[in-house]
Amino acid sequence: MILLLSLTLLIVFSCKKDPTENPVTPPLGLEQMDLPGAMMTLSAISYVADGQPESVIRDSITILLSDTSLATQGKWQLAWGPGISGMKSNLSFVVSIITSSGPVYAIVIRGTNTFS
């Protein structure tokens, strides 16, 4: 339930709002992060080491998550995964970031295998 709520919050905060609406503030600790940039970076990371064994993909994801030069700022940690479908056509993983409001999670899904 918390995971679903956190994912919903991330989606809500990364969408553009009508400027006439009441502003919604993200959880403390995420207000200074470029959330759309971070979400796009997480999506791009899902393609790292495509076609390689799961252990290589996991290590590659972990290395990129620790890179402070990316929009994710090296603050996200791999919480689960990667999960790879039997035909290696889909991949998913879960990342988390600790904020002063508590942990926030994002579910990252790669829906296309460039080798298929």
Steps between C-alpha positions, in 0.01 A plus 500: 500500500781743590676409175188578297448828684864600448481421128180702472665795673799486266271499197292786635802714583665441164193612300448861401232676701259774409660814651160611625465189718628485856864391486583158641840461658696176468619310809774681688833419345365478145398863459841599365539200269413515131239222525416482128873482424551235767211290367633524142846402624358197680322402179824530304685295762257213438673440165852466643677171419200388291534133410758429772457263798287625790804548727668727244179702457462535880859616544466745210178646645667539840800678347280744305280568804811607693609745225460850645528664156163358390160656576451233768792667685631169635224505763286208380574141611398171343227359727398197290593333177555497225217271404538372146234313300574150371565620145700796636251731329398698809694619801394672820664618819411709803710785633466700819617829636499597866344839564431684823137386451612136476582271210360563152493224240489496121417199284702500178379290207676438171241379254714442190798279440709652224622152401153354437 
